[in-house]
């Protein structure tokens, strides 16, 4: 594991906490070749746990992988991160918002 160049830190200091958290999330993304789902799960559950899950079940379908996460906290964390990610894309990326509108117009909700 590469070292972060932060000689002194205090986890309760927001700046230090953000630096450490973003460094670690970048590290997990590198470890999982940019696979954000595995990186986020690893960020929460630890790299050893995620490596075991991938070795036992593979990755396959993302939704099935998330549902098979044996730690309820991590399963909920990964779902929450990606729900928020899609909401931000929908709100702040006009291209994504347009595509979602097209899909929702094709499949209106039944009331």
TORSE-255332 format. One record per residue: residue in three letters; x, y, z of N, C-alpha, C in turn. Coordinates in Angstrom, 3 decimals. Layout:
<atoms>
+-----+----------+----------+----------+----------+----------+----------+----------+----------+----------+
!   r !      n.x !      n.y !      n.z !     ca.x !     ca.y !     ca.z !      c.x !      c.y !      c.z !
+-----+----------+----------+----------+----------+----------+----------+----------+----------+----------+
! ALA !        X !        Y !        Z !        X !        Y !        Z !        X !        Y !        Z !
...
+-----+----------+----------+----------+----------+----------+----------+----------+----------+----------+
</atoms>
This chain:
<atoms>
+-----+----------+----------+----------+----------+----------+----------+----------+----------+----------+
!   r !      n.x !      n.y !      n.z !     ca.x !     ca.y !     ca.z !      c.x !      c.y !      c.z !
+-----+----------+----------+----------+----------+----------+----------+----------+----------+----------+
! UNK !    0.849 !   -1.173 !    0.000 !    0.000 !    0.000 !    0.000 !    0.895 !    1.236 !    0.000 !
! UNK !    0.683 !    2.150 !   -0.959 !    1.475 !    3.378 !   -0.968 !    1.151 !    4.230 !    0.255 !
! UNK !    2.111 !    5.027 !    0.652 !    1.919 !    5.844 !    1.843 !    1.416 !    7.228 !    1.464 !
! UNK !    0.588 !    7.758 !    2.331 !    0.132 !    9.134 !    2.163 !    1.170 !   10.041 !    2.809 !
! UNK !    1.419 !   11.176 !    2.208 !    2.430 !   12.099 !    2.736 !    1.768 !   13.101 !    3.689 !
! UNK !    1.337 !   12.575 !    4.806 !    0.706 !   13.386 !    5.837 !    1.348 !   12.959 !    7.151 !
! UNK !    2.327 !   13.748 !    7.617 !    3.119 !   13.343 !    8.780 !    2.326 !   13.390 !   10.080 !
! UNK !    1.570 !   14.432 !   10.263 !    0.755 !   14.556 !   11.464 !   -0.685 !   14.765 !   11.039 !
! UNK !   -1.606 !   14.112 !   11.743 !   -3.012 !   14.266 !   11.402 !   -3.872 !   14.030 !   12.633 !
! UNK !   -5.067 !   14.531 !   12.539 !   -6.062 !   14.340 !   13.583 !   -7.361 !   13.980 !   12.873 !
! UNK !   -7.866 !   12.777 !   13.107 !   -9.062 !   12.325 !   12.401 !  -10.283 !   13.199 !   12.656 !
! UNK !  -10.301 !   13.886 !   13.780 !  -11.434 !   14.764 !   14.062 !  -11.308 !   16.113 !   13.359 !
! UNK !  -10.152 !   16.393 !   12.757 !   -9.972 !   17.616 !   11.968 !  -10.558 !   17.379 !   10.586 !
! UNK !  -11.568 !   18.145 !   10.185 !  -12.224 !   17.897 !    8.894 !  -11.260 !   17.872 !    7.708 !
! UNK !  -10.285 !   18.781 !    7.681 !   -9.330 !   18.795 !    6.564 !   -8.513 !   17.508 !    6.514 !
! UNK !   -7.999 !   17.077 !    7.651 !   -7.221 !   15.831 !    7.693 !   -8.099 !   14.639 !    7.328 !
! UNK !   -9.314 !   14.630 !    7.866 !  -10.221 !   13.518 !    7.605 !  -10.534 !   13.413 !    6.112 !
! UNK !  -10.785 !   14.543 !    5.466 !  -11.074 !   14.550 !    4.028 !   -9.850 !   14.098 !    3.237 !
! UNK !   -8.668 !   14.578 !    3.605 !   -7.437 !   14.168 !    2.908 !   -7.233 !   12.659 !    3.008 !
! UNK !   -7.388 !   12.120 !    4.211 !   -7.202 !   10.680 !    4.402 !   -8.275 !    9.879 !    3.668 !
! UNK !   -9.521 !   10.318 !    3.766 !  -10.626 !    9.602 !    3.115 !  -10.501 !    9.595 !    1.606 !
! UNK !  -10.155 !   10.743 !    1.021 !  -10.030 !   10.795 !   -0.442 !   -8.812 !   10.015 !   -0.911 !
! UNK !   -7.739 !   10.051 !   -0.122 !   -6.562 !    9.245 !   -0.479 !   -6.933 !    7.759 !   -0.472 !
! UNK !   -7.646 !    7.325 !    0.563 !   -7.985 !    5.910 !    0.662 !   -8.970 !    5.491 !   -0.430 !
! UNK !   -9.929 !    6.340 !   -0.756 !  -10.869 !    6.013 !   -1.831 !  -10.135 !    5.934 !   -3.171 !
! UNK !   -9.174 !    6.820 !   -3.395 !   -8.355 !    6.740 !   -4.607 !   -7.568 !    5.427 !   -4.625 !
! UNK !   -7.036 !    5.053 !   -3.477 !   -6.294 !    3.789 !   -3.374 !   -7.200 !    2.598 !   -3.713 !
! UNK !   -8.419 !    2.569 !   -3.179 !   -9.310 !    1.438 !   -3.458 !   -9.719 !    1.414 !   -4.931 !
! UNK !   -9.871 !    2.590 !   -5.541 !  -10.164 !    2.637 !   -6.981 !   -9.005 !    2.052 !   -7.793 !
! UNK !   -7.795 !    2.360 !   -7.379 !   -6.618 !    1.812 !   -8.063 !   -6.560 !    0.295 !   -7.890 !
! UNK !   -6.816 !   -0.163 !   -6.690 !   -6.769 !   -1.608 !   -6.407 !   -7.788 !   -2.388 !   -7.234 !
! UNK !   -8.926 !   -1.777 !   -7.521 !   -9.986 !   -2.457 !   -8.265 !  -10.134 !   -1.916 !   -9.686 !
! UNK !   -9.017 !   -1.437 !  -10.244 !   -8.960 !   -0.992 !  -11.646 !  -10.104 !   -0.061 !  -12.024 !
! UNK !  -10.431 !    0.868 !  -11.157 !  -11.452 !    1.858 !  -11.450 !  -12.878 !    1.381 !  -11.250 !
! UNK !  -13.081 !    0.186 !  -10.722 !  -14.435 !   -0.315 !  -10.468 !  -14.962 !    0.368 !   -9.201 !
! UNK !  -15.809 !    1.377 !   -9.401 !  -16.292 !    2.178 !   -8.270 !  -17.103 !    1.367 !   -7.269 !
! UNK !  -17.875 !    0.402 !   -7.747 !  -18.676 !   -0.414 !   -6.834 !  -17.768 !   -1.161 !   -5.844 !
! UNK !  -16.724 !   -1.798 !   -6.374 !  -15.810 !   -2.535 !   -5.505 !  -14.997 !   -1.582 !   -4.632 !
! UNK !  -14.622 !   -0.432 !   -5.185 !  -13.857 !    0.549 !   -4.419 !  -14.662 !    1.070 !   -3.232 !
! UNK !  -15.926 !    1.376 !   -3.464 !  -16.791 !    1.896 !   -2.390 !  -17.037 !    0.806 !   -1.344 !
! UNK !  -17.287 !   -0.406 !   -1.784 !  -17.477 !   -1.508 !   -0.836 !  -16.214 !   -1.721 !   -0.008 !
! UNK !  -15.061 !   -1.665 !   -0.669 !  -13.787 !   -1.843 !    0.021 !  -13.515 !   -0.705 !    0.997 !
! UNK !  -13.888 !    0.492 !    0.610 !  -13.725 !    1.663 !    1.483 !  -14.470 !    1.437 !    2.796 !
! UNK !  -15.647 !    0.821 !    2.716 !  -16.471 !    0.613 !    3.903 !  -16.112 !   -0.673 !    4.657 !
! UNK !  -15.972 !   -1.780 !    3.936 !  -15.790 !   -3.081 !    4.590 !  -14.331 !   -3.496 !    4.742 !
! UNK !  -13.456 !   -2.865 !    3.980 !  -12.044 !   -3.237 !    4.000 !  -11.697 !   -4.075 !    2.781 !
! UNK !  -10.471 !   -3.920 !    2.306 !  -10.071 !   -4.605 !    1.075 !  -10.060 !   -6.129 !    1.195 !
! UNK !   -9.748 !   -6.652 !    2.357 !   -9.717 !   -8.105 !    2.524 !  -11.088 !   -8.731 !    2.364 !
! UNK !  -12.098 !   -8.091 !    2.932 !  -13.461 !   -8.622 !    2.838 !  -13.925 !   -8.631 !    1.392 !
! UNK !  -13.727 !   -7.534 !    0.681 !  -14.182 !   -7.450 !   -0.701 !  -13.413 !   -8.425 !   -1.579 !
! UNK !  -12.130 !   -8.556 !   -1.347 !  -11.333 !   -9.525 !   -2.120 !  -11.877 !  -10.937 !   -1.923 !
! UNK !  -12.283 !  -11.276 !   -0.699 !  -12.872 !  -12.593 !   -0.434 !  -14.192 !  -12.768 !   -1.179 !
! UNK !  -15.054 !  -11.742 !   -1.179 !  -16.345 !  -11.842 !   -1.853 !  -16.152 !  -12.031 !   -3.348 !
! UNK !  -15.211 !  -11.276 !   -3.919 !  -14.954 !  -11.373 !   -5.358 !  -14.382 !  -12.746 !   -5.693 !
! UNK !  -13.479 !  -13.253 !   -4.836 !  -12.886 !  -14.573 !   -5.083 !  -13.940 !  -15.679 !   -5.018 !
! UNK !  -14.887 !  -15.561 !   -4.099 !  -15.911 !  -16.592 !   -3.924 !  -17.014 !  -16.527 !   -4.978 !
! UNK !  -17.448 !  -15.319 !   -5.316 !  -18.630 !  -15.183 !   -6.173 !  -18.372 !  -14.462 !   -7.482 !
! UNK !  -17.190 !  -13.866 !   -7.652 !  -16.954 !  -13.040 !   -8.825 !  -17.733 !  -11.747 !   -8.694 !
! UNK !  -17.749 !  -10.958 !   -9.752 !  -18.472 !   -9.696 !   -9.708 !  -19.793 !   -9.828 !  -10.448 !
! UNK !  -19.751 !  -10.227 !  -11.709 !  -20.980 !  -10.405 !  -12.481 !  -21.844 !   -9.167 !  -12.498 !
! UNK !  -23.144 !   -9.365 !  -12.333 !  -24.110 !   -8.279 !  -12.329 !  -23.939 !   -7.429 !  -11.066 !
! UNK !  -23.845 !   -6.116 !  -11.249 !  -23.603 !   -5.217 !  -10.120 !  -24.714 !   -5.295 !   -9.073 !
! UNK !  -25.965 !   -5.293 !   -9.519 !  -27.076 !   -5.351 !   -8.557 !  -27.052 !   -6.644 !   -7.751 !
! UNK !  -26.765 !   -7.757 !   -8.403 !  -26.686 !   -9.037 !   -7.690 !  -25.502 !   -9.049 !   -6.724 !
! UNK !  -24.378 !   -8.480 !   -7.164 !  -23.217 !   -8.420 !   -6.277 !  -23.558 !   -7.628 !   -5.019 !
! UNK !  -24.157 !   -6.460 !   -5.201 !  -24.496 !   -5.616 !   -4.045 !  -25.454 !   -6.350 !   -3.106 !
! UNK !  -26.465 !   -7.007 !   -3.660 !  -27.418 !   -7.737 !   -2.817 !  -26.766 !   -8.907 !   -2.080 !
! UNK !  -25.646 !   -9.418 !   -2.613 !  -24.978 !  -10.550 !   -1.968 !  -23.941 !  -10.132 !   -0.929 !
! UNK !  -23.728 !   -8.836 !   -0.758 !  -22.760 !   -8.377 !    0.249 !  -23.252 !   -8.844 !    1.621 !
! UNK !  -22.435 !   -9.609 !    2.337 !  -22.913 !  -10.191 !    3.596 !  -22.993 !   -9.216 !    4.773 !
! UNK !  -22.372 !   -8.049 !    4.658 !  -22.433 !   -7.060 !    5.733 !  -23.558 !   -6.082 !    5.412 !
! UNK !  -24.577 !   -6.046 !    6.234 !  -25.720 !   -5.171 !    5.952 !  -25.303 !   -3.697 !    5.921 !
! UNK !  -24.377 !   -3.306 !    6.784 !  -23.917 !   -1.913 !    6.785 !  -23.264 !   -1.566 !    5.444 !
! UNK !  -22.405 !   -2.446 !    4.946 !  -21.721 !   -2.192 !    3.676 !  -22.702 !   -2.232 !    2.518 !
! UNK !  -23.615 !   -3.179 !    2.530 !  -24.627 !   -3.264 !    1.473 !  -25.424 !   -1.954 !    1.419 !
! UNK !  -25.863 !   -1.470 !    2.561 !  -26.600 !   -0.206 !    2.624 !  -25.747 !    0.982 !    2.217 !
! UNK !  -24.485 !    0.972 !    2.610 !  -23.563 !    2.061 !    2.265 !  -23.371 !    2.147 !    0.754 !
! UNK !  -23.114 !    1.003 !    0.115 !  -22.902 !    0.983 !   -1.334 !  -24.172 !    1.447 !   -2.052 !
! UNK !  -25.324 !    0.962 !   -1.621 !  -26.585 !    1.402 !   -2.235 !  -26.760 !    2.911 !   -2.093 !
! UNK !  -26.506 !    3.432 !   -0.918 !  -26.681 !    4.854 !   -0.652 !  -25.740 !    5.700 !   -1.504 !
! UNK !  -24.484 !    5.279 !   -1.597 !  -23.506 !    6.022 !   -2.403 !  -23.966 !    6.092 !   -3.854 !
! UNK !  -24.411 !    4.962 !   -4.407 !  -24.797 !    4.962 !   -5.811 !  -26.150 !    5.612 !   -6.061 !
! UNK !  -27.062 !    5.559 !   -5.107 !  -28.311 !    6.309 !   -5.245 !  -28.006 !    7.804 !   -5.315 !
! UNK !  -27.131 !    8.265 !   -4.428 !  -26.757 !    9.679 !   -4.430 !  -25.982 !   10.046 !   -5.691 !
! UNK !  -25.127 !    9.165 !   -6.139 !  -24.367 !    9.400 !   -7.371 !  -25.315 !    9.619 !   -8.549 !
! UNK !  -26.311 !    8.755 !   -8.698 !  -27.265 !    8.889 !   -9.804 !  -28.123 !   10.132 !   -9.643 !
! UNK !  -28.481 !   10.475 !   -8.419 !  -29.248 !   11.702 !   -8.209 !  -28.446 !   12.930 !   -8.601 !
! UNK !  -27.168 !   12.970 !   -8.237 !  -26.322 !   14.094 !   -8.632 !  -26.170 !   14.154 !  -10.148 !
! UNK !  -25.971 !   13.002 !  -10.789 !  -25.888 !   12.998 !  -12.254 !  -27.173 !   13.535 !  -12.867 !
! UNK !  -28.286 !   13.074 !  -12.348 !  -29.580 !   13.510 !  -12.877 !  -29.758 !   15.013 !  -12.700 !
! UNK !  -29.332 !   15.548 !  -11.577 !  -29.519 !   16.963 !  -11.298 !  -28.508 !   17.870 !  -12.003 !
! UNK !  -27.273 !   17.402 !  -12.139 !  -26.214 !   18.290 !  -12.601 !  -25.612 !   17.934 !  -13.952 !
! UNK !  -26.072 !   16.863 !  -14.577 !  -25.572 !   16.497 !  -15.895 !  -26.759 !   16.506 !  -16.857 !
! UNK !  -26.891 !   17.559 !  -17.654 !  -28.062 !   17.689 !  -18.530 !  -28.238 !   16.510 !  -19.486 !
! UNK !  -27.153 !   15.933 !  -19.960 !  -27.246 !   14.797 !  -20.880 !  -27.885 !   13.592 !  -20.194 !
! UNK !  -27.483 !   13.310 !  -18.981 !  -28.061 !   12.199 !  -18.220 !  -29.528 !   12.496 !  -17.900 !
! UNK !  -29.816 !   13.714 !  -17.503 !  -31.196 !   14.084 !  -17.188 !  -32.092 !   13.878 !  -18.412 !
! UNK !  -31.611 !   14.262 !  -19.581 !  -32.393 !   14.097 !  -20.811 !  -32.645 !   12.620 !  -21.111 !
! UNK !  -31.633 !   11.789 !  -20.942 !  -31.794 !   10.348 !  -21.190 !  -32.783 !    9.738 !  -20.205 !
! UNK !  -32.708 !   10.139 !  -18.953 !  -33.650 !    9.622 !  -17.958 !  -35.079 !   10.059 !  -18.267 !
! UNK !  -35.241 !   11.292 !  -18.735 !  -36.577 !   11.756 !  -19.135 !  -37.115 !   10.920 !  -20.287 !
! UNK !  -36.259 !   10.601 !  -21.249 !  -36.683 !    9.787 !  -22.386 !  -37.149 !    8.414 !  -21.927 !
! UNK !  -36.390 !    7.810 !  -21.047 !  -36.748 !    6.481 !  -20.546 !  -38.037 !    6.544 !  -19.737 !
! UNK !  -38.158 !    7.528 !  -18.873 !  -39.366 !    7.599 !  -18.041 !  -40.601 !    7.915 !  -18.873 !
! UNK !  -40.437 !    8.611 !  -19.986 !  -41.573 !    8.867 !  -20.889 !  -41.975 !    7.613 !  -21.658 !
! UNK !  -41.009 !    6.743 !  -21.899 !  -41.307 !    5.463 !  -22.589 !  -42.044 !    4.511 !  -21.657 !
! UNK !  -41.744 !    4.589 !  -20.375 !  -42.316 !    3.666 !  -19.392 !  -43.001 !    4.449 !  -18.285 !
! UNK !  -44.152 !    5.047 !  -18.563 !  -44.828 !    5.835 !  -17.520 !  -45.260 !    4.946 !  -16.360 !
! UNK !  -45.317 !    5.547 !  -15.210 !  -45.751 !    4.806 !  -14.016 !  -47.246 !    4.612 !  -14.027 !
! UNK !  -47.649 !    3.448 !  -13.581 !  -49.070 !    3.118 !  -13.487 !  -49.539 !    3.548 !  -12.105 !
! UNK !  -50.657 !    4.256 !  -12.087 !  -51.154 !    4.728 !  -10.771 !  -52.472 !    4.088 !  -10.451 !
+-----+----------+----------+----------+----------+----------+----------+----------+----------+----------+
</atoms>
